[in-house]
Amino acid sequence: MPALQSARYALRGAVARYFERPAAGFLARIGFTPTRATLAGLAVTGGAGYFAATGAFWTAGLLNAGGALFDLLDGAIARRQNS
């Protein structure tokens, strides 16, 4: 179990270093606030629900992943802006 925990921390660090911090910095520079990121994620995930209801499961899955990315980034933007 400790090896699995170590791998999880390593993966989380890599995601933060190579994706989360640069993407949050870009979104903060273009005026995204944490609230806007949350609302964008909600809208994208709502669209995923629509596509899932109509049977377009691949599209729904991709949109759901996009909504999850906004959920990841809203906290990073808040930490960056100290809000």
N, C-alpha and C positions, 0 to 999 in steps of 0.2 A: 504493500500500500504506500509506503513512503516514496518509492520510485515513481508511482503514478502521480502522486502529489507534486513531486519535483518536475515531472514532465508538464503538468498543468500550469505550474508557475512559469516555466520556460516559455510555453506557448503563449500565455497571457502577456508576458513581457514583450515577446516578438510582435504580437498583434498591436500592443500599445505603441511600440517604438516605430514600426513601419507603416501602420495604417491609422490608428486612432489619433495620435498627436498631430500628424501632418493634415489629416482630413479635418479635424476640429479647428486647427489653425486656419485652414483655408475658409471653412464655413464662417468662422468668427470674423475674418477679414472682409468677407462680402456681406456682413451684416446679420448673419443668423444668430438668433439668441437661443438659449436652451428651450424656451417655450415654443419658438418656431420649429425647432428640430423635433420636439415632441408632437406638435400638431401635424408636421409633415409625415412623421412616422405613423400617426393615427390615420391620416388620409390614405397613405399607401397601403396600410394593412386593411383598411376598409375596402379599398379596391380589390385586394386579395380575396376578401370575403365574397365579394360579388362574383369574381371569376370562379371561385370554388363552388358557389351555388349554381353557376351555369355549366359546371362540368369541365372547365378549362383548368385542370389541376396543375399543369406545368407552369402556366402563367401565374396562377395563384401562389404557387410555391416560390417562384422568383420574386413576386411582389412582396410576399411575406418576408423573405430574406432581406429585401430592401428596407422594409419597415423596421426590421430588427437592427439594421445598421444605423438608422436614425436613432433608435433607442440606445444603442451603444454610444453614439456621438453626443447626445444631449448632455450626458454627465461630463463628458470630456470638455465640451464647450463651457459648461458652468464652471468647471475647475479652472479653465483657462481665463475666464472673465472674473473669477472670484465672486461668483454670485450663487 
